[in-house]
């Protein structure tokens, strides 16, 4: 606390959709690091901008009835769960309102029908993948854990994360103990020296299979055999262990090269009766149960016919296309990432699916060629990144004018922007179905059908 800064008594009026609390001081909006609507707090203003201020809550003087005891020891420190102290029913209400407000404010779709959010039955231990960072300390030693709230350059030492299961937490502890005992150098993000960089744990929640992926700086892992032996002794049902190397200065938990230290190099998970192989860098929805609800919600809107030919754009590793293939005549998936296309084809083979084709291409460029052929598709499925549809891709979709377009989104703001463009060109939007994939966070996913 800065003793030179006065404390202000503020009443929290709302929650912003980045998880911050909203109050007013002298007619200007103040964004606070914590607090719930209706609470009175003593806050320190840390930054003042022309249109808003930022501050830190130092004391809650009047508590909201919606406030609950956060389960996690690291709540308030960790940047992951910003709403763990908010009753789950209220989390869902705020997420629905976020979708409604984005559609109205960004898309001009004030009459859009938004269904209640499909809740998650397991609000803890729902993640099938977690990434942890090693962080060298200036005074010596290291941390292995997650990012502190609001910091990209600081990691706290994780005791337990309740978004993953107990086995995953014990794996983190075992790897930390090994690195400490063997004095393996930990990567320093400032000096770009050291060796250990990331630990990724993936779990098949339906299969019980487990992958440990250790990402280091470039160079051989001389202690790999010893670490594998210790992990298998502690976790005899471990499925596979991967060593990835990343020598880039970019602090992202992906590997430039990989080697399999133990097992087949992948784990498997099941969704809606199909089996999916997941490799170290495969994209796969991190909440298995809610992924099923999200996909099913879309299929119920689409109502695919056995004669339908579907074009699956931004298909990733092809999960949606695989699930739809048994219901339709043909699915063609388009994805720019080569490894994702390889995995999509592999999973088609694993499940004996023969009526899917996966193409490696930029979506906007693919849509530019062969318009007559593309008009043969009965529906388009799009599941773009957070940035939404690329403007060129959107322009070409509008020119092709598919009869039905099923849109999955992880970002209500960019979805609202694209929805406005589609509705302005004669499409009718179905009810929007939000799905809560990530309890205790601000994130919300949704699906809607556009019909011409």
DOFI-981888 format. One line per 3 residues: number of its first residue (from 1); their letters; for each residue x, z, y of N, C-alpha, C. Coordinates in steps of 0.2 Angstrom, whole numbers, plus 5000, padded with zeros to 4 digits. Layout:
N
NUM = a = X Z Y X Z Y X Z Y  ... .
% end
This chain:
452
1 = xxx = 5004 5000 4994 5000 5000 5000 5004 5000 5006  5003 4996 5011 5006 4995 5017 5003 5001 5022  5007 5006 5024 5004 5011 5028 5002 5009 5035 .
4 = xxx = 5005 5003 5037 5004 5001 5044 4997 4997 5044  4994 4996 5039 4988 4992 5038 4982 4997 5038  4977 4997 5042 4971 5001 5041 4967 4999 5035 .
7 = xxx = 4963 5004 5033 4958 5003 5027 4952 5002 5030  4948 4997 5028 4941 4995 5031 4936 4996 5025  4931 4999 5027 4925 5001 5023 4921 4994 5023 .
10 = xxx = 4920 4991 5017 4917 4985 5016 4912 4985 5011  4906 4981 5011 4901 4981 5006 4902 4974 5003  4903 4974 4996 4904 4968 4993 4897 4965 4992 .
13 = xxx = 4896 4958 4994 4890 4955 4994 4889 4950 4988  4895 4947 4985 4894 4942 4980 4901 4942 4977  4901 4937 4971 4907 4935 4968 4908 4928 4969 .
16 = xxx = 4914 4926 4971 4916 4919 4971 4918 4917 4964  4918 4910 4964 4919 4908 4957 4926 4907 4955  4931 4910 4958 4937 4911 4956 4938 4918 4954 .
19 = xxx = 4933 4922 4953 4933 4929 4951 4934 4934 4957  4935 4932 4963 4936 4937 4968 4929 4939 4971  4929 4945 4974 4924 4948 4977 4923 4946 4984 .
22 = xxx = 4917 4945 4987 4916 4943 4993 4913 4948 4998  4916 4949 5004 4913 4954 5009 4914 4950 5016  4912 4954 5021 4913 4951 5028 4916 4957 5032 .
25 = xxx = 4920 4955 5037 4923 4960 5042 4923 4956 5048  4919 4959 5053 4919 4956 5060 4917 4949 5060  4912 4947 5055 4909 4941 5055 4913 4936 5051 .
28 = xxx = 4919 4938 5048 4923 4933 5044 4923 4935 5037  4923 4930 5032 4923 4931 5025 4929 4934 5023  4929 4939 5019 4935 4942 5016 4934 4942 5008 .
31 = xxx = 4939 4939 5005 4940 4938 4998 4944 4944 4995  4941 4948 4991 4945 4954 4988 4947 4953 4981  4952 4956 4979 4955 4956 4972 4950 4959 4967 .
34 = xxx = 4946 4963 4969 4941 4966 4964 4935 4969 4967  4931 4972 4963 4924 4974 4966 4918 4970 4964  4912 4973 4963 4906 4970 4961 4901 4970 4967 .
37 = xxx = 4896 4966 4966 4891 4965 4972 4887 4972 4972  4886 4974 4978 4883 4981 4980 4888 4986 4980  4894 4986 4979 4898 4991 4979 4901 4992 4986 .
40 = xxx = 4903 4998 4988 4906 4999 4995 4913 5001 4993  4918 4998 4996 4925 4999 4995 4929 5000 5001  4935 5004 5000 4940 5004 5005 4945 4998 5004 .
43 = xxx = 4946 4994 5008 4950 4988 5007 4956 4987 5012  4961 4985 5010 4967 4983 5015 4967 4976 5016  4967 4973 5022 4967 4966 5023 4975 4964 5023 .
46 = xxx = 4976 4960 5018 4983 4958 5017 4985 4951 5020  4980 4947 5021 4982 4940 5024 4975 4938 5028  4977 4935 5034 4971 4933 5039 4972 4926 5040 .
49 = xxx = 4967 4922 5039 4967 4915 5040 4962 4913 5046  4962 4908 5049 4956 4906 5054 4949 4907 5052  4948 4905 5045 4941 4905 5043 4939 4911 5038 .
52 = xxx = 4944 4914 5035 4943 4919 5030 4949 4924 5030  4948 4930 5027 4954 4934 5026 4954 4936 5018  4960 4939 5016 4961 4941 5009 4963 4948 5009 .
55 = xxx = 4961 4952 5004 4962 4959 5004 4962 4962 4997  4965 4968 4997 4965 4972 4991 4961 4978 4991  4957 4979 4986 4953 4985 4986 4957 4991 4984 .
58 = xxx = 4957 4996 4988 4961 5002 4987 4957 5008 4984  4950 5008 4985 4946 5013 4982 4939 5011 4982  4935 5012 4977 4928 5011 4976 4924 5017 4978 .
61 = xxx = 4921 5017 4984 4917 5023 4986 4910 5023 4983  4907 5018 4982 4900 5017 4979 4900 5012 4974  4899 5014 4967 4899 5009 4962 4893 5006 4960 .
64 = xxx = 4893 5000 4958 4888 4996 4955 4885 4998 4949  4878 4998 4948 4876 5000 4941 4878 4994 4936  4880 4988 4938 4882 4983 4933 4889 4984 4931 .
67 = xxx = 4893 4989 4934 4900 4990 4932 4900 4994 4925  4904 4991 4921 4905 4994 4914 4913 4996 4914  4914 5000 4909 4921 5002 4907 4925 4996 4904 .
70 = xxx = 4930 4993 4907 4933 4987 4904 4937 4990 4898  4937 4986 4892 4939 4988 4886 4947 4988 4886  4950 4983 4890 4957 4981 4889 4961 4986 4893 .
73 = xxx = 4967 4988 4890 4972 4992 4894 4975 4989 4900  4975 4982 4899 4979 4978 4904 4974 4975 4910  4967 4977 4909 4963 4975 4914 4965 4977 4921 .
76 = xxx = 4965 4972 4926 4967 4973 4933 4974 4971 4934  4978 4971 4928 4985 4968 4929 4985 4961 4926  4981 4960 4921 4981 4953 4918 4977 4948 4922 .
79 = xxx = 4980 4942 4922 4976 4937 4926 4971 4933 4922  4970 4936 4915 4965 4932 4911 4958 4934 4912  4956 4940 4912 4949 4942 4912 4948 4945 4919 .
82 = xxx = 4944 4942 4923 4943 4945 4929 4936 4948 4930  4932 4947 4924 4925 4950 4925 4924 4955 4919  4929 4958 4916 4928 4962 4910 4924 4969 4912 .
85 = xxx = 4924 4970 4918 4921 4976 4920 4914 4975 4923  4911 4969 4922 4905 4967 4924 4900 4966 4917  4894 4969 4917 4890 4968 4911 4889 4961 4909 .
88 = xxx = 4889 4960 4903 4889 4953 4901 4883 4949 4903  4877 4952 4903 4871 4948 4906 4872 4946 4913  4876 4950 4917 4877 4948 4924 4882 4942 4924 .
91 = xxx = 4887 4942 4920 4892 4937 4919 4888 4930 4918  4884 4930 4913 4880 4924 4912 4876 4922 4918  4873 4927 4921 4869 4925 4927 4873 4922 4933 .
94 = xxx = 4879 4924 4934 4883 4922 4939 4886 4915 4937  4887 4914 4930 4889 4907 4928 4884 4902 4929  4878 4904 4927 4872 4899 4928 4871 4897 4936 .
97 = xxx = 4872 4902 4940 4871 4901 4947 4877 4896 4950  4883 4897 4947 4888 4893 4949 4887 4885 4947  4884 4884 4941 4882 4877 4940 4876 4875 4944 .
100 = xxx = 4871 4879 4946 4866 4877 4950 4868 4875 4957  4873 4880 4960 4875 4879 4967 4880 4873 4967  4884 4871 4962 4888 4865 4962 4884 4859 4962 .
103 = xxx = 4879 4859 4958 4874 4853 4958 4871 4852 4965  4869 4857 4968 4865 4857 4974 4870 4855 4980  4875 4859 4980 4880 4858 4986 4884 4852 4986 .
106 = xxx = 4887 4851 4980 4892 4845 4979 4888 4839 4977  4883 4839 4973 4880 4833 4970 4874 4832 4974  4871 4836 4978 4865 4835 4982 4859 4835 4977 .
109 = xxx = 4860 4838 4971 4855 4838 4966 4851 4845 4966  4847 4846 4971 4844 4852 4972 4838 4854 4967  4836 4849 4964 4830 4849 4959 4832 4849 4952 .
112 = xxx = 4839 4849 4951 4841 4849 4944 4839 4855 4940  4837 4853 4934 4835 4859 4929 4841 4861 4925  4843 4867 4926 4848 4870 4923 4846 4876 4918 .
115 = xxx = 4847 4875 4911 4845 4880 4907 4849 4886 4907  4846 4892 4904 4850 4898 4903 4857 4896 4900  4862 4900 4901 4868 4899 4898 4868 4901 4891 .
118 = xxx = 4870 4897 4886 4871 4900 4879 4876 4905 4878  4874 4911 4877 4879 4917 4877 4884 4916 4870  4889 4920 4871 4894 4921 4865 4892 4927 4861 .
121 = xxx = 4891 4926 4855 4889 4932 4851 4895 4937 4850  4901 4935 4850 4907 4939 4850 4911 4938 4857  4910 4943 4861 4913 4943 4867 4920 4945 4867 .
124 = xxx = 4922 4948 4862 4930 4949 4861 4932 4946 4854  4938 4945 4854 4941 4942 4848 4938 4935 4846  4937 4931 4851 4934 4925 4850 4939 4919 4851 .
127 = xxx = 4945 4920 4853 4950 4915 4854 4954 4913 4848  4954 4907 4846 4958 4905 4841 4965 4903 4843  4967 4903 4849 4974 4901 4851 4975 4906 4858 .
130 = xxx = 4982 4908 4858 4984 4912 4863 4991 4910 4865  4993 4909 4871 5000 4908 4873 5003 4914 4876  5009 4916 4874 5013 4921 4877 5019 4919 4880 .
133 = xxx = 5022 4922 4885 5028 4920 4888 5033 4925 4888  5039 4923 4887 5045 4928 4887 5047 4928 4895  5050 4934 4897 5051 4934 4904 5057 4939 4905 .
136 = xxx = 5063 4936 4907 5069 4940 4907 5069 4944 4914  5071 4951 4913 5070 4955 4919 5077 4956 4922  5077 4957 4929 5083 4957 4933 5088 4962 4931 .
139 = xxx = 5085 4968 4929 5089 4974 4927 5091 4974 4920  5089 4968 4916 5091 4968 4909 5084 4969 4905  5084 4967 4899 5078 4967 4895 5074 4962 4896 .
142 = xxx = 5068 4962 4893 5063 4957 4894 5056 4959 4893  5051 4955 4895 5044 4956 4893 5042 4950 4889  5037 4951 4884 5033 4946 4881 5026 4948 4882 .
145 = xxx = 5023 4943 4885 5016 4944 4886 5012 4939 4890  5008 4941 4895 5004 4936 4899 5005 4937 4906  5003 4933 4910 5004 4933 4918 5000 4938 4921 .
148 = xxx = 5004 4941 4926 5000 4946 4930 4995 4942 4935  4990 4946 4936 4985 4943 4940 4988 4940 4947  4986 4933 4948 4989 4930 4954 4996 4929 4955 .
151 = xxx = 5000 4929 4949 5007 4928 4949 5008 4923 4944  5012 4918 4945 5014 4913 4940 5021 4914 4938  5025 4919 4941 5032 4920 4940 5033 4927 4937 .
154 = xxx = 5028 4931 4935 5029 4938 4933 5024 4939 4927  5027 4942 4921 5024 4943 4915 5024 4950 4914  5019 4953 4911 5019 4960 4909 5019 4960 4902 .
157 = xxx = 5022 4966 4899 5023 4967 4892 5016 4968 4889  5014 4964 4884 5007 4965 4881 5007 4970 4876  5002 4975 4876 5001 4980 4871 4996 4977 4866 .
160 = xxx = 4990 4974 4869 4985 4971 4865 4981 4967 4869  4979 4961 4867 4974 4957 4870 4968 4957 4866  4962 4959 4868 4956 4959 4864 4952 4953 4864 .
163 = xxx = 4955 4948 4867 4952 4941 4866 4954 4938 4859  4960 4941 4856 4962 4938 4850 4961 4944 4845  4962 4942 4838 4961 4947 4833 4967 4952 4832 .
166 = xxx = 4967 4957 4828 4972 4962 4827 4978 4959 4825  4977 4954 4820 4983 4951 4817 4988 4947 4822  4984 4944 4827 4988 4940 4832 4992 4945 4836 .
169 = xxx = 4989 4951 4838 4992 4956 4842 4998 4959 4838  4997 4960 4832 5003 4962 4828 5009 4957 4827  5007 4951 4827 5012 4946 4827 5016 4946 4834 .
172 = xxx = 5013 4947 4839 5016 4947 4846 5021 4953 4846  5019 4959 4843 5023 4965 4843 5029 4964 4838  5028 4960 4833 5034 4959 4828 5039 4955 4831 .
175 = xxx = 5037 4949 4834 5042 4945 4837 5045 4948 4843  5042 4952 4847 5045 4956 4852 5051 4960 4849  5049 4964 4844 5054 4969 4841 5060 4965 4838 .
178 = xxx = 5059 4959 4835 5064 4955 4832 5069 4953 4838  5066 4950 4843 5070 4948 4849 5074 4953 4852  5071 4959 4853 5074 4965 4856 5080 4967 4851 .
181 = xxx = 5079 4968 4845 5083 4971 4840 5089 4966 4839  5088 4960 4839 5093 4955 4837 5097 4952 4844  5094 4955 4850 5097 4953 4856 5097 4946 4857 .
184 = xxx = 5092 4943 4856 5091 4935 4857 5090 4934 4865  5094 4930 4868 5094 4929 4875 5087 4926 4877  5084 4929 4882 5077 4927 4884 5078 4922 4890 .
187 = xxx = 5074 4917 4891 5074 4912 4896 5073 4915 4903  5077 4914 4908 5076 4916 4915 5073 4910 4918  5067 4910 4921 5064 4904 4924 5067 4903 4931 .
190 = xxx = 5071 4907 4934 5075 4906 4940 5081 4903 4939  5085 4905 4934 5092 4903 4933 5092 4897 4928  5086 4897 4924 5086 4892 4919 5091 4892 4913 .
193 = xxx = 5092 4899 4912 5097 4901 4906 5093 4905 4901  5096 4906 4895 5093 4910 4890 5089 4905 4885  5086 4908 4880 5084 4904 4874 5076 4905 4873 .
196 = xxx = 5074 4911 4872 5067 4912 4870 5062 4911 4876  5057 4906 4875 5053 4904 4880 5046 4906 4879  5043 4904 4874 5035 4905 4873 5034 4907 4865 .
199 = xxx = 5029 4910 4864 5026 4912 4858 5018 4910 4858  5016 4905 4853 5009 4903 4853 5007 4905 4846  5001 4908 4846 4998 4910 4840 4991 4907 4839 .
202 = xxx = 4990 4903 4834 4984 4900 4832 4981 4902 4826  4975 4903 4826 4971 4906 4820 4965 4902 4818  4964 4900 4812 4958 4897 4810 4953 4903 4809 .
205 = xxx = 4948 4904 4813 4944 4910 4812 4939 4909 4807  4938 4903 4805 4934 4901 4799 4938 4901 4792  4944 4899 4793 4948 4899 4787 4953 4904 4785 .
208 = xxx = 4954 4908 4791 4959 4914 4790 4966 4911 4790  4968 4905 4792 4974 4902 4792 4978 4904 4799  4984 4905 4799 4988 4907 4805 4994 4903 4806 .
211 = xxx = 4995 4900 4812 5001 4897 4814 5005 4901 4819  5011 4902 4818 5016 4904 4824 5020 4899 4826  5020 4898 4833 5024 4892 4836 5029 4896 4841 .
214 = xxx = 5035 4895 4839 5040 4898 4844 5044 4893 4848  5043 4893 4854 5046 4888 4859 5052 4891 4862  5058 4888 4861 5064 4890 4864 5067 4885 4869 .
217 = xxx = 5072 4886 4872 5076 4882 4876 5080 4877 4870  5083 4872 4873 5086 4867 4868 5092 4871 4864  5093 4868 4858 5098 4871 4854 5096 4874 4847 .
220 = xxx = 5100 4875 4842 5098 4877 4836 5096 4884 4836  5091 4886 4832 5089 4893 4832 5092 4897 4826  5098 4900 4827 5102 4902 4822 5099 4908 4818 .
223 = xxx = 5094 4911 4821 5091 4917 4818 5084 4915 4815  5083 4909 4814 5076 4906 4812 5075 4909 4805  5079 4908 4801 5078 4910 4794 5076 4917 4793 .
226 = xxx = 5080 4921 4797 5079 4929 4797 5072 4930 4800  5070 4927 4805 5064 4929 4808 5058 4926 4804  5059 4921 4801 5053 4918 4796 5053 4923 4790 .
229 = xxx = 5058 4926 4787 5058 4931 4782 5054 4937 4784  5056 4939 4790 5052 4946 4792 5045 4944 4794  5043 4939 4797 5036 4937 4798 5032 4937 4791 .
232 = xxx = 5035 4933 4786 5032 4933 4780 5031 4939 4776  5036 4944 4777 5036 4950 4774 5030 4954 4777  5029 4954 4784 5024 4958 4787 5017 4955 4787 .
235 = xxx = 5017 4948 4786 5011 4944 4786 5011 4939 4780  5010 4941 4774 5011 4937 4768 5006 4931 4768  5001 4932 4772 4996 4926 4772 4997 4921 4777 .
238 = xxx = 5003 4922 4781 5005 4917 4786 5005 4910 4783  5002 4905 4787 5001 4898 4784 5007 4894 4786  5009 4894 4792 5015 4890 4794 5018 4892 4800 .
241 = xxx = 5025 4891 4801 5029 4893 4807 5032 4887 4809  5032 4886 4816 5035 4880 4819 5040 4883 4824  5046 4879 4825 5050 4880 4830 5050 4874 4835 .
244 = xxx = 5048 4875 4841 5048 4869 4846 5054 4871 4851  5057 4865 4854 5062 4866 4859 5060 4862 4865  5061 4866 4871 5059 4863 4877 5064 4865 4882 .
247 = xxx = 5068 4860 4884 5074 4861 4889 5072 4859 4896  5066 4858 4898 5064 4856 4904 5063 4862 4909  5063 4861 4915 5063 4867 4920 5055 4868 4921 .
250 = xxx = 5051 4864 4919 5044 4865 4919 5042 4871 4914  5038 4876 4917 5037 4882 4913 5030 4881 4909  5030 4876 4905 5024 4875 4901 5025 4875 4894 .
253 = xxx = 5021 4878 4890 5022 4880 4883 5021 4874 4878  5024 4869 4880 5024 4863 4875 5031 4861 4873  5032 4858 4867 5039 4857 4865 5040 4849 4865 .
256 = xxx = 5047 4848 4867 5049 4841 4867 5051 4839 4860  5053 4843 4856 5054 4842 4849 5052 4848 4844  5050 4846 4838 5047 4852 4834 5051 4851 4827 .
259 = xxx = 5051 4857 4824 5053 4857 4817 5049 4862 4813  5047 4861 4807 5043 4866 4803 5048 4870 4799  5047 4877 4801 5051 4882 4798 5048 4884 4791 .
262 = xxx = 5042 4884 4791 5038 4886 4785 5031 4883 4785  5029 4882 4779 5022 4879 4778 5021 4872 4779  5015 4870 4780 5014 4862 4780 5014 4860 4787 .
265 = xxx = 5015 4864 4792 5016 4862 4799 5009 4861 4803  5004 4864 4800 4997 4864 4803 4993 4869 4800  4987 4871 4803 4982 4875 4800 4976 4871 4800 .
268 = xxx = 4971 4874 4797 4964 4870 4797 4959 4875 4799  4954 4872 4803 4948 4876 4805 4942 4871 4803  4936 4875 4803 4930 4871 4801 4925 4872 4807 .
271 = xxx = 4922 4866 4808 4916 4866 4813 4911 4861 4810  4905 4864 4810 4899 4861 4808 4900 4857 4801  4904 4860 4797 4904 4858 4790 4910 4853 4789 .
274 = xxx = 4914 4851 4794 4920 4847 4794 4926 4851 4794  4932 4849 4791 4938 4852 4792 4943 4848 4796  4946 4852 4801 4950 4849 4806 4957 4852 4805 .
277 = xxx = 4962 4848 4804 4969 4850 4804 4971 4851 4812  4975 4856 4813 4977 4858 4820 4985 4859 4819  4988 4855 4823 4995 4855 4823 4998 4859 4830 .
280 = xxx = 5004 4860 4831 5007 4864 4836 5004 4862 4843  5004 4856 4844 5002 4854 4851 4995 4850 4851  4991 4851 4846 4984 4848 4845 4980 4852 4850 .
283 = xxx = 4976 4848 4854 4970 4851 4858 4964 4853 4853  4962 4859 4853 4956 4861 4849 4953 4866 4853  4946 4866 4853 4942 4871 4857 4944 4878 4855 .
286 = xxx = 4946 4882 4860 4949 4889 4858 4944 4894 4856  4937 4892 4856 4932 4897 4854 4928 4893 4849  4929 4894 4842 4926 4890 4837 4919 4890 4837 .
289 = xxx = 4916 4896 4838 4909 4897 4837 4905 4894 4843  4908 4895 4849 4904 4892 4855 4905 4884 4855  4911 4882 4852 4912 4874 4852 4906 4871 4848 .
292 = xxx = 4904 4875 4842 4899 4872 4838 4892 4872 4843  4891 4877 4846 4885 4877 4851 4885 4872 4856  4891 4871 4859 4892 4866 4864 4890 4859 4861 .
295 = xxx = 4894 4857 4855 4893 4851 4852 4885 4849 4850  4883 4855 4847 4876 4854 4845 4871 4853 4850  4872 4856 4856 4868 4856 4862 4868 4848 4864 .
298 = xxx = 4874 4845 4864 4874 4838 4866 4871 4834 4861  4872 4835 4855 4869 4830 4850 4861 4831 4850  4858 4837 4852 4851 4837 4852 4848 4833 4858 .
301 = xxx = 4852 4833 4864 4850 4829 4870 4851 4822 4868  4856 4820 4865 4858 4813 4863 4853 4810 4858  4851 4814 4853 4846 4811 4848 4849 4805 4845 .
304 = xxx = 4855 4805 4842 4858 4798 4840 4854 4795 4834  4853 4789 4834 4850 4785 4829 4855 4782 4823  4853 4782 4817 4857 4779 4812 4860 4772 4814 .
307 = xxx = 4857 4768 4818 4860 4762 4820 4864 4762 4826  4865 4768 4829 4869 4768 4835 4876 4766 4835  4879 4763 4839 4886 4762 4840 4888 4766 4847 .
310 = xxx = 4893 4771 4846 4895 4776 4851 4902 4774 4853  4903 4775 4860 4909 4774 4863 4911 4781 4865  4916 4784 4863 4919 4791 4864 4925 4791 4869 .
313 = xxx = 4924 4792 4875 4929 4791 4880 4932 4798 4881  4939 4798 4882 4943 4804 4883 4942 4808 4877  4943 4805 4871 4941 4808 4865 4945 4814 4862 .
316 = xxx = 4951 4814 4865 4956 4819 4862 4958 4818 4855  4957 4824 4851 4958 4823 4844 4952 4821 4840  4947 4819 4844 4942 4816 4840 4936 4820 4837 .
319 = xxx = 4936 4826 4839 4931 4831 4836 4924 4829 4837  4922 4827 4843 4915 4825 4844 4913 4819 4840  4918 4814 4840 4917 4808 4836 4916 4809 4829 .
322 = xxx = 4921 4813 4826 4920 4815 4819 4913 4818 4817  4911 4822 4821 4905 4826 4820 4899 4821 4820  4899 4816 4825 4894 4812 4826 4894 4806 4821 .
325 = xxx = 4900 4804 4818 4900 4799 4813 4895 4798 4808  4894 4804 4804 4889 4804 4799 4882 4802 4801  4880 4803 4807 4874 4802 4810 4872 4795 4813 .
328 = xxx = 4878 4791 4814 4877 4784 4817 4880 4779 4813  4880 4773 4816 4883 4767 4812 4891 4767 4814  4893 4768 4820 4900 4767 4821 4902 4771 4827 .
331 = xxx = 4908 4774 4828 4911 4778 4833 4917 4775 4835  4919 4773 4841 4925 4771 4844 4928 4776 4849  4933 4779 4848 4936 4784 4852 4942 4781 4856 .
334 = xxx = 4942 4783 4862 4948 4781 4867 4951 4787 4870  4958 4787 4869 4962 4793 4871 4969 4790 4873  4971 4793 4879 4978 4791 4881 4984 4794 4878 .
337 = xxx = 4983 4800 4875 4989 4804 4872 4990 4801 4865  4996 4799 4864 4997 4796 4857 4996 4801 4851  4999 4807 4852 4999 4812 4847 4992 4814 4845 .
340 = xxx = 4987 4814 4850 4980 4816 4849 4977 4810 4845  4978 4804 4846 4976 4799 4842 4978 4799 4835  4984 4801 4834 4987 4801 4827 4983 4807 4824 .
343 = xxx = 4982 4812 4827 4978 4818 4824 4971 4816 4823  4968 4813 4827 4961 4810 4826 4961 4806 4820  4965 4802 4819 4965 4797 4813 4966 4801 4807 .
346 = xxx = 4971 4806 4807 4972 4810 4801 4966 4814 4799  4962 4817 4804 4956 4821 4803 4951 4817 4800  4950 4811 4802 4945 4806 4799 4947 4805 4792 .
349 = xxx = 4953 4804 4790 4955 4804 4783 4954 4810 4779  4955 4816 4782 4954 4822 4779 4947 4823 4777  4942 4821 4781 4935 4821 4780 4932 4815 4777 .
352 = xxx = 4936 4810 4775 4933 4804 4772 4928 4800 4776  4930 4800 4783 4925 4797 4788 4928 4790 4789  4924 4785 4788 4927 4778 4788 4924 4774 4793 .
355 = xxx = 4919 4776 4797 4916 4773 4802 4918 4775 4809  4924 4777 4810 4927 4779 4816 4933 4775 4817  4935 4773 4824 4941 4770 4825 4943 4773 4832 .
358 = xxx = 4950 4775 4832 4953 4778 4837 4958 4774 4840  4957 4773 4847 4962 4768 4851 4966 4772 4856  4972 4771 4856 4977 4774 4861 4977 4770 4868 .
361 = xxx = 4973 4772 4873 4973 4768 4879 4971 4772 4885  4972 4770 4891 4970 4773 4897 4962 4771 4897  4958 4776 4899 4951 4775 4899 4949 4770 4904 .
364 = xxx = 4951 4770 4910 4950 4766 4915 4952 4759 4914  4958 4758 4911 4960 4751 4909 4956 4748 4903  4955 4753 4898 4951 4750 4892 4944 4748 4895 .
367 = xxx = 4941 4751 4899 4934 4749 4902 4934 4742 4906  4940 4741 4908 4941 4735 4912 4941 4728 4908  4942 4729 4902 4943 4723 4898 4936 4722 4893 .
370 = xxx = 4934 4716 4892 4929 4714 4887 4922 4718 4889  4920 4716 4895 4913 4720 4896 4908 4718 4891  4907 4712 4889 4902 4710 4885 4902 4714 4878 .
373 = xxx = 4908 4715 4876 4909 4719 4869 4907 4726 4871  4909 4729 4877 4907 4736 4878 4900 4737 4879  4896 4732 4881 4889 4732 4882 4885 4733 4875 .
376 = xxx = 4889 4732 4870 4886 4732 4863 4885 4740 4861  4888 4744 4865 4887 4751 4863 4881 4754 4865  4877 4758 4861 4871 4761 4863 4872 4767 4867 .
379 = xxx = 4877 4770 4867 4878 4776 4871 4886 4777 4872  4887 4780 4878 4894 4782 4879 4894 4790 4879  4900 4793 4876 4901 4800 4877 4907 4801 4881 .
382 = xxx = 4907 4805 4886 4913 4807 4890 4914 4814 4890  4920 4816 4889 4923 4823 4889 4929 4823 4893  4929 4822 4900 4935 4821 4904 4939 4828 4905 .
385 = xxx = 4945 4827 4908 4948 4833 4910 4945 4837 4916  4948 4842 4918 4944 4846 4923 4943 4842 4930  4948 4837 4931 4947 4833 4937 4941 4828 4936 .
388 = xxx = 4937 4828 4931 4932 4824 4930 4934 4817 4929  4929 4812 4929 4930 4805 4928 4935 4802 4934  4940 4798 4931 4944 4795 4936 4939 4790 4940 .
391 = xxx = 4940 4789 4947 4936 4785 4951 4935 4778 4948  4941 4775 4945 4940 4768 4942 4936 4768 4936  4937 4773 4932 4933 4774 4926 4926 4775 4927 .
394 = xxx = 4924 4779 4932 4917 4780 4934 4914 4773 4937  4918 4769 4941 4916 4763 4944 4914 4758 4938  4918 4758 4933 4917 4753 4927 4912 4755 4923 .
397 = xxx = 4911 4762 4922 4905 4764 4918 4899 4762 4922  4898 4763 4928 4892 4761 4932 4891 4754 4931  4896 4750 4931 4896 4742 4931 4893 4741 4924 .
400 = xxx = 4895 4744 4919 4893 4743 4912 4886 4745 4911  4884 4750 4914 4877 4753 4914 4875 4755 4907  4878 4759 4903 4876 4760 4896 4869 4764 4897 .
403 = xxx = 4865 4763 4892 4858 4766 4892 4858 4773 4892  4863 4776 4888 4863 4783 4888 4871 4785 4889  4872 4791 4892 4878 4793 4893 4878 4801 4892 .
406 = xxx = 4882 4803 4887 4882 4811 4886 4888 4813 4889  4888 4818 4894 4893 4820 4898 4895 4828 4896  4901 4829 4893 4903 4836 4892 4908 4838 4898 .
409 = xxx = 4907 4844 4901 4912 4845 4906 4914 4853 4906  4920 4854 4908 4923 4860 4909 4924 4863 4916  4921 4858 4920 4921 4860 4928 4915 4858 4931 .
412 = xxx = 4910 4863 4933 4904 4861 4936 4905 4857 4942  4910 4858 4946 4911 4855 4953 4912 4848 4952  4917 4846 4947 4918 4838 4947 4912 4835 4943 .
415 = xxx = 4909 4839 4938 4903 4836 4935 4898 4835 4940  4897 4839 4945 4892 4838 4950 4893 4832 4954  4899 4831 4956 4901 4825 4960 4900 4818 4956 .
418 = xxx = 4902 4818 4949 4900 4813 4945 4893 4812 4944  4889 4817 4943 4882 4817 4942 4878 4814 4948  4881 4815 4954 4878 4812 4960 4879 4805 4960 .
421 = xxx = 4885 4802 4958 4886 4795 4958 4882 4792 4952  4881 4795 4947 4876 4792 4942 4869 4792 4944  4867 4797 4946 4860 4798 4948 4858 4793 4954 .
424 = xxx = 4863 4792 4959 4862 4787 4964 4862 4780 4962  4864 4779 4956 4864 4772 4953 4858 4771 4948  4853 4776 4948 4848 4775 4944 4847 4778 4937 .
427 = xxx = 4852 4783 4936 4852 4787 4930 4847 4793 4931  4844 4795 4926 4840 4802 4926 4844 4807 4922  4845 4813 4925 4849 4818 4921 4844 4822 4918 .
430 = xxx = 4846 4824 4911 4842 4829 4908 4843 4836 4910  4840 4840 4907 4842 4847 4909 4849 4849 4907  4852 4852 4911 4859 4854 4910 4860 4860 4906 .
433 = xxx = 4864 4860 4901 4865 4866 4896 4872 4869 4897  4872 4874 4901 4879 4878 4901 4880 4882 4894  4886 4882 4892 4888 4886 4887 4894 4890 4888 .
436 = xxx = 4894 4897 4887 4899 4902 4889 4905 4901 4883  4910 4898 4885 4915 4897 4880 4920 4903 4881  4920 4906 4887 4926 4911 4888 4923 4917 4892 .
439 = xxx = 4920 4922 4888 4917 4928 4891 4923 4932 4895  4921 4935 4900 4925 4939 4904 4929 4935 4909  4928 4928 4909 4932 4924 4914 4926 4920 4918 .
442 = xxx = 4928 4917 4923 4924 4913 4927 4922 4906 4924  4926 4904 4919 4925 4897 4917 4918 4896 4913  4915 4890 4914 4909 4889 4911 4909 4881 4909 .
445 = xxx = 4907 4880 4903 4907 4873 4901 4899 4871 4900  4898 4864 4900 4891 4862 4900 4891 4855 4897  4885 4853 4896 4883 4846 4893 4877 4844 4896 .
448 = xxx = 4876 4837 4898 4870 4834 4900 4870 4827 4898  4864 4824 4897 4863 4817 4895 4860 4814 4902  4863 4808 4903 4861 4803 4908 4858 4797 4905 .
451 = xx = 4851 4796 4907 4848 4790 4904 4846 4785 4909  4847 4779 4908 4846 4773 4913 4839 4771 4912 .
% end
